[in-house]
Structure formats: C-alpha cells, structure tokens
Amino acid sequence: MHAAIVVFPGSNREADVARALRLSGAKVSMVWHADTALPAGTDLAVLPGGFSYGDYLRCGAIAGRAAAMDAVRAHAARGGLVLGICNGFQILCESGLLPGVLMRNVDRRFICHRQTLRVERTDTRFARAYTAGQVIDVCVAHGEGNYFADPDTIARIEGEGRVAFRYCDEAGQTTIAANRNGSLNSIAGIYSEKANVLGMMPHPENFVEGLIGGTDGRGLFESLAA
Amino acid sequence: MKARITVTLKTGVLDPQGKAIEAALKSLGIAGIEGVRQGKVFDLEVAAADSASAQETLKAACEKLLANTVVENYAIEIA
C-alpha cells in the first residue's frame, strides 16, 4: 500500500495520519498542494485534517480547487482510493468528489471530544477489518462538521448504502445527544458511488495506539493496508 | 468595472450564525427583528469590454468558487 498525503497550507494532521498508515504497514509520501501529480504507484491519496487556507471563504473551498486536487480527482476516476479526514472531508465535498457540504455545527461551538461511531458497512476497502454494526471509539475535533445535503441527495446516499459511519451512543443508537454537530441522519462519513472515496469528520488516526487512549481507529488503516 | 457579488444561504438551510446574531440583537434591546440570515459580500474589479462579458466572468467566479451552490445562492450587481 503506497499512500500519498496531500499537504495544504494550514493542514496540521498529516504527521498523525502518516504515523497511523505506517503502523499498519503502508509506505507514505507527502505531496504538496501545488504539485500536479501523485507519486507513481500511489494506491491511496489522503487529505488530512487541519485548517487549509485558514478556512477562508468556506472550509475546504480553496483547497478543493488546488492543483493537486486535479491529480486526486483523476486518481479517483481511475478507481484509486481517496480518504479525507475532517478538513479532508470538507475538501472532498468542496471539490465535487463527494456530495453535500459540512456546515457550521448546530450549536456554533467547536467540538473536541471522544465520539462513538457505528460502522455501517464492512464490504469496503476502508472498513473490512471492522464487523457490521460495530461501535468504535474515536475522536472528533471540528467547528464545521454538520453534514447537509438536499433531500434528494440524502435519499440517494441512503438508498445506495453510502453512509460509512454514523454518530451513535455507546450502545450503537443514533440519538440526538450523540449527534452533537447536527448532521443529517447522524452522518459522520460517506462513500462515493463506487466506495473508493471516503470522507469522514472523526479522526481515526488519533486512536491507533493504546498509549494514547484507544486503538479503535486502527481498523481503518489495517483495512487499507491489508 | 466594479461589481458586487452577494452570497446568501438558500431558504431552509440552517444558519446558526444568523440565529446567534438575532439573539444578540434581542439582548441589546433592539426590538422588532424577526429573523437574521448571514451572508457574504464580494467587491470585485472586472476588466471586461461590456457588462455582458463581465456578467459571464462573474457567473463563472460564483459557480466555481465564491458560492457553494449546494447551500448558497448568489446575486451579481454590475455598477
């Protein structure tokens, strides 16, 4: 597994996701946002968390139109894997690779806490190390994670089974209390039509080592590297 | 020529910032405001032969970057 992490001005989680990928056996290289190509042999393009371009205009709006994103779009069109975490998810929505948009959290606060998620699908390259309906303990840290799309788009995403993860309580129930940013249908992450692109607000890379407090994020990187 | 682009949230899209501003206005004792929706204004200088070609340039700017048409509307005024 060769992973290329695209670094934008203002990205700040690239080292963490690189560490998580390497722990699972992936080879990792960094790509600058102005580069026009991904390294030869790239299997997975990663858009890391952070505050690209200081969240100017809209979160992910300027990064979504960066030169490297043309290479990421071409990679995705060839069936290549793309993972966007947090700001990376916002960039995927802004770039047109995933539908919808991440709006300001419903309570207007930046939220930063441990979060349980329900794994909705395990037949993908991103989640095959998990079990169906498994509740995983990861982290969220964002001000704009409130997933929104028009009703037709939501119906299409749900109808096609493209929800990857939902915010839930410890028992796996998608309660209002567990959905703190106000996302429609408690959506925490979605796949593209062919499930080769995944965008998610939570940070699986935070929890890959017991020393740090949890290992439930490891399944995602192990799924990819396997 | 000078142009102004106004980007606003579509009807029905939740605007937590607008709600916060509305509450702040109430707390200042400014009565009679029944709703606030926050938007963005861009003032642009356009080099164009006529307003039709400026319109075309500005429309592309809105569609490609300035507005996210999933949740936002835009209006173009050319001075």
Interface residues (C-beta under 8 A of the other chain):
Chain A: L57 R58 A61 I62 R65 C93 E94 P99 G100 V101 M103 R104 N105 V106 D107 R108 N146 F148 A149 D150 G182
Chain B: V13 L14 P16 Q17 A20 K64 L65 L66 N68 V70 V71
